Amino acid sequence: MENNELISKLKAIIKPYIQDEDAFKNLSEDTDFVKDLKINSANLVDIILDIEDEFDIRLENADMEKMLDVKSAMAIVNTKLAG
């Protein structure tokens, strides 16, 4: 999947949970879900569940622990889609 398409899909998933609108507007691969977007841990779980549904993949606990920023989310989704 193209990076732009993937980022666009991730943005749609993340948007309801963000607490920092300015950071969301400037979202990039380096954006951290907790530090930059101020997403709490409960909402991070919701985002992970939404990602699983959107891409029809299953994430293991090890994947979830690594999914802290946009870049790692993209890498995990791409790996799951390829596998």
C-alpha positions as CSV (number, residue, x, y, z in Angstrom):
1,M,0.0,0.0,0.0
2,E,1.3,3.5,-0.9
3,N,2.5,5.5,2.1
4,N,0.2,8.5,1.4
5,E,-2.8,6.2,1.2
6,L,-1.8,4.4,4.4
7,I,-1.3,7.7,6.3
8,S,-4.6,9.0,5.0
9,K,-6.4,5.9,6.4
10,L,-4.5,6.1,9.7
11,K,-5.4,9.8,10.0
12,A,-9.1,8.9,9.6
13,I,-8.8,6.3,12.3
14,I,-6.8,8.5,14.7
15,K,-8.8,11.7,14.4
16,P,-11.6,11.0,16.9
17,Y,-9.1,10.3,19.6
18,I,-6.6,13.2,19.3
19,Q,-6.2,15.9,22.0
20,D,-3.9,18.2,20.1
21,E,-5.4,19.5,16.9
22,D,-2.2,21.4,15.8
23,A,-0.1,18.3,16.0
24,F,-2.7,16.4,14.1
25,K,-2.7,18.9,11.3
26,N,1.1,18.4,11.0
27,L,1.0,14.6,11.3
28,S,3.9,12.9,9.7
29,E,5.6,9.5,10.0
30,D,7.5,10.9,13.0
31,T,4.3,11.8,14.9
32,D,4.1,10.1,18.3
33,F,0.5,9.1,19.3
34,V,1.0,9.8,23.0
35,K,3.6,12.6,23.1
36,D,2.4,14.6,20.1
37,L,-1.3,13.9,19.7
38,K,-1.9,13.4,23.5
39,I,-3.8,10.2,23.0
40,N,-4.3,8.3,26.2
41,S,-3.6,4.6,26.6
42,A,-7.2,3.5,26.6
43,N,-7.8,5.4,23.3
44,L,-4.6,3.8,21.9
45,V,-6.2,0.4,22.4
46,D,-9.3,1.7,20.5
47,I,-7.1,2.9,17.7
48,I,-5.4,-0.5,17.5
49,L,-8.8,-2.2,17.3
50,D,-9.9,0.2,14.6
51,I,-6.7,-0.5,12.6
52,E,-7.4,-4.2,12.8
53,D,-10.9,-3.7,11.5
54,E,-9.9,-1.2,8.8
55,F,-7.1,-3.4,7.3
56,D,-8.6,-6.8,8.2
57,I,-5.5,-7.8,10.2
58,R,-4.8,-9.2,13.6
59,L,-2.2,-7.5,15.8
60,E,-0.3,-9.5,18.5
61,N,0.6,-8.0,21.8
62,A,4.2,-7.5,20.6
63,D,2.9,-5.5,17.7
64,M,0.7,-3.3,19.9
65,E,3.6,-2.5,22.2
66,K,5.6,-1.2,19.3
67,M,2.8,0.9,17.8
68,L,3.6,4.2,19.4
69,D,4.0,6.4,16.4
70,V,2.9,6.8,12.8
71,K,6.0,5.2,11.3
72,S,5.8,2.1,13.4
73,A,2.1,1.7,12.8
74,M,2.7,1.9,9.1
75,A,5.5,-0.7,9.3
76,I,3.4,-3.1,11.3
77,V,0.3,-2.7,9.0
78,N,2.5,-3.2,5.9
79,T,4.1,-6.3,7.4
80,K,0.7,-7.8,8.3
81,L,-0.7,-7.0,4.8
82,A,2.3,-8.6,3.1
83,G,2.2,-11.7,5.3
